[in-house]
């Protein structure tokens, strides 16, 4: 087998494929993001992912089993104690978090709020768990009247700051988020502080803009990205990837300020270049626009849009590279609440030099993806669970 010179990982953010054995501990028993979307919407038309073996991973209405799958297929359970974006991506990159980030179901401590107010020069309103759209309807007019920050959290370890960008500049909002992350690192640890700009004049008309920005804590140890970069190879992050890893381990970043399609097209453009190493794409709309907003129909259409572009993505793969499709957690839009769900993630692997119709079964950890990528790209890995030998011809 000729050496693999480039791997592209595309994370369909939140596209889980069934509740993990410990899902009950997280309040997520019975969840299955992709399967339940299909049941709710009359089925999914994902013929290209079906050809790779998606229907062999879990039962999805409209997606058939395929005994002649073009790729390797399976699913992975999460070893880390969480179900958030940062934890999921870090584990895909080989970092297993033995201790979960804390969450703040009653809001952040008074000392944290006071420190952010003093550091930024603005008061804070809300400080409760909220859906990102509902919080604007409840507090948006108050912010316009007072100029205060809207601070809220969720079931995930995040602090979010919403501000009307027609009133408060993006520069000021981003600066406030950076300061808030420093304060949280000291007083109330979180995985990310998220800037949530919006526009509008009154309740019911407020709309979040595409100028969201995530400020993440740095990974605690070296990841797959670092090891690939330190070997002299390219590590190109597309979409939210740079934010999730705080820029650590990347050689280049291609942000997407529009939508999934922008991330898909940027990935295709990157595939056409003669880079060697890793392309790591996050497509956040599945989670942000459809999972959290409990919109199974929108989620279905987004999945089908991606599937329609999959042949173009695959056609741009060179002889010596592979594609991995996966997720980072679930966000079942048919389930109660509006937060992430603790689920298996799908693994679909395709490459012109790889075996076809290989059942990877259940992989013990998202980190098996990192182990496999390192073995294929670098010829070695210190991580456990590589399935490289199963898929190589």
N, C-alpha and C positions, 0 to 999 in steps of 0.2 A: 504493500500500500504506500502510495506517495504521501509524504508528510503533509498534514493539514496545516495550512498557512494562515487561515482566517476563519473565525467563528463569529456568527451573528446571533445574538440572543435577543429575542423580542418578547417583552413582558406585556401580556394582555392584562393590564392592571385589574386585579380582583376577579378574574375569570376562574374561580374555583370549581372543582368537580366532585364535591361531596364532603360531608362532615367528617372531621378527624375523630378517632376513637375517644379523644378527650374533649370533644366539642361541648358536651354537657356542662363541663366545668366553666365554660365561657358563655353559657346561655345560648349555644348555637346548634343544639341537637336537631337533626333533620334537614339541615341546610344543604343545598347543592345549587350553586349559582347558575351554571349553564343548563342543567337539567330542568330546574324549576322555571327558568325563563322560557325554555322550550314548551313546557306544559302550559304555561300561562298564555303564551302567544300563538299557540297552534302549531308549533314546531319551528326549528331553525333550518335554514338552507345554507349549509356550510360544506358544499361538495368538495372543495379543495382540501380543507382540513380532514374531511371524511376520507379522502384518498390517502392521507398520511396516517390514519388510524384513530382519529378522535373518537369515533363511535365504539372503539374497542376498550376505551378507558372507563366510560360510564354510559349508562343508557340515556340517550338524548333524543327526544322526539324529533324526527326529521333527519337525523344523522344515523346512517346505517352502520352496522359492523362491517368490517372489510377484511376478508381473509387473504387479500393480496395487497396489503398496505404498502405504500411506497417508502414509508419511513419506519423508524422505531417509535414505539408509543408506550406510555406508562403514566404513573402518577407518583408524587412524592409527598410524604408527610413532613410536617414541620417539627424540628427538634427544639427550636427556641420557644420560650414561653411568651408568646405574643401572637398578634394577628394584624399588625400594622405594617405599613409600607416599608418603613426603614428596616424593621426586623426581618421582613421577608426578603428584601433585596440583599441585605447583608448576608443572610444565610445562603442565598443563591451564589454569592461571591465567596462563600467558605467560612463565614463568621457566624458561629452558633452562640446565641445569647442565653446563658444559663439562667440569668436573672432578668425578668421582664422590666421594661420601663414602667415607672409608676403612672397611674392615671388619676384624674381629679374629678370624680363624680359629683362633688359638691363645690366645684370651682377651686381656684388657686388660693393658697393661704394669703391672709391680709398683708403679711410682710412682703411677699412677692409682688402683689398688686401695688403696694405703696412704693416699692423700689422702682417699678416700671414707670409709675406716675412721676416720680422725682427725676428719673433719668431722661424722660422724654418731654416733660413740661406740659403734659395733658392728663386730665382726669380719665378714669376708666369707668365704663358702665357695663352692665351685664355680669360678666364673670361667672357663667354657668355653662353646663353642657347644652349645646343647641345644634340643630340642623343649620347649615350655612345659609340657607334661603330663609327659613323662618326667623332667624335672628335679625335679619334686616327688616322684616315686616314689623317686628316688635320694637326694635331699638333704632332703626334708621332715622326716623324723624327726630328722636331725641339727640342723636349725634349731630344732625344738621343744626339743631338749636343750640347745642352746648359746645361743639367742637371736641368732644371727648372721644377716646378710643372705644370701640366695641371689642371687648376681649371675651372669647368663648373657647370651649374645649369640646371634646366628644368622648366616646368610649375608648378612643385611641390616645396615646401619650403625646398630645400636641397642644400648643397654645396658639390660637389664631387671633390675629388683629385685623378687624375690618374697619375700613375708612372710606368715606365718599371721596373719590379722587377728583371730583369737581370742587371739593372744599379743602382737602388736605393733599399736598403733592405726593406723588409716588416716591420721590426722593426722601421726604420726611417719613413716610410710612415704612420704607425699607430700612432706613436708619433706626427707627423705633424697634423693628423686628430684630435687628442685629443686637441692639442693647438688651432687648428682652431675652434673647438666647443666652447672653452672658449672665444675666441675672438668674435665669432658670438653672443654668449649669451649677450655680452656687446654692440656690435656695429650693428650687422645685424642678428636678430633672425632667426633661422631655426629650423626645426624639427629634422633634422639629418645632420651629416657630414659623407660622405660615402667614404671609401678607395676603389679605383678602380685599383688594380694592373693588369698589362698586360705584354705580352711578344711579341717578334718579332723584326725584324731588319729594315723593310721598310713599307711604306704605302701600304695597300692592304693585308698585311700579319700579322698585329697586331691582337692579340687575348687576350681578357680579361681572367684572370685565376679565379679559384674558391676561391682565397684568399681574396675576398671582405670582408670588415668588416664595420658595421654601428655603428656610435656613436650618440646616441639619447639624447635629453634633457630628464630629469626625468619628469614623470607625475606630473602635478601641484597639484593634490590632491590624496587622497587615492582611490585606485581602487578596483574592485572585487578581484584581485589577492592578495592585501594586506589583505583584510578581510578574505579570505579563509585561507591564511597563518597564520594570527593572531589567527585563531580558532584552530590552531594546526594540520591542514591538509597539505597535499603535494600540491605543485604547480610546476609542471614540464613543462618547456618551451622547445619546440622542433623546430629546424630551426631558423628563424630570431626573434623568440618571445622575447628572452632575450635582443637582441639589441634594439627592438622597445620600450621596457619598461625600458631600461637602467639597466636591472637586478633587478629592484625594484619589490618586491612582489613575487619573485620566490624562491623556496627552492632548485631547481636543474635546470640545463640547459643542453640540448643535442643539440649542434650545428650540422649543416649539411654543409659540405664543398664540397659536390659533386653535388647532384641534387635532384629533387622531390622524386625519388625512395628511396634515402637515408633517407629522412624525413619520408616517408611512413613506411619503415622497422623499423626505430627507434620508431615510434609510436606503431607499432605492438609489438615490444619488450617491450615497456613500459606497454602496456596493459596486458602483461603476468605477470607483477609483481604485488605484493599485496599492491599497494599504495592506498591511500584514499585521495580524493580531486579533483584536476584538472590536466588534461593533455591539454596543449594549443599548438597546432602545426600550424606553418605557412609553406605553400608550395609556395615558391617564384618564381619557374620557370615559372608558368603561366604568371606572370607579367613581370619578368625580361628578360626571354629568348624569349617569344613569343608575349606578348602584346606590349611592347615597341619596339620590332623589327618588328612589323607589319607582323607577321607570323601566319596567321590563321590555316594553315595546321599543323604546329608544335604545336599550342595551342590545336587543335582537338586531336592530338595523345597523348598529355599530359593528357587531360581530360579522354580519353579512357583508358590510362594506370592506372590512379587513380581509375577509375570505376572498372577495372579488379581486383584491390586489395581490393575493398570495402567489398566483402563477407568475406575475411580473417579478416579484421578489425572488422566487426560485429560479427563474430564467437568468437572473443576473448573478447567480452563484457560479464561481469558477470551478474547475475540476477539483481543486485542492482545498475546498472550504465547505463548511456545514452551516446549517440553520437549526436553531433550537427555539421552539415556541413554548412559552410557559406562562405562569402567573406568579403572584406574590402572596396571595391570600384570597378569601372570598369576599363578596359583598352582595349577598343574595337579595335582589330587589323585591322578592315575594315574601320575605321574612319580616317579622315585626322589628320596629326600630329603624334606624338609618345608618347603622355602623357596619364595620367589617365583620365577616363571619369566618370562623376557624375551620378551614377546609384543606383537603388535598389540593395540590396544584397539578395541572396537566403537564406532561413532557412529550413533545413531538419533535423528533430529530430527523433531518433529511440532509443528504449529501450524495453527490454523484459517486463517491468512493465508498459509501457505506452500504451495509446490508439492508435489505428490505424486509418488511413484515416481521420485525423483531419486537417481542413483547418484553418490555422492561419491568412489568409488574409494578409492585409498590417499592419505591426507592426509600431507603431509610435516611431521610433528610434532604432538604432543598440543596444542601451543600454537596450532594453527589453530582450536581450539575457542575459546580466549580472543579471538583476532582476530575471529572471527565474532560472538561475544557483544558485544564492544565496539562493533563496527560497527552491530549491530542496536539496542543500547541507547543508545549515545552518539552515533551517527552518524559516528564516526571511530575509527581505530585506527592506532597506529604499528607494530603487529605485522604480520608477513607471513603470507599464506596464508588470509585470510578466505574462507570459502565462502558468505558472505551472499548475494551476487548469484546464486549457483546455486539457492538455495532460496526466494528471495523471488518472489512472483507479479509 
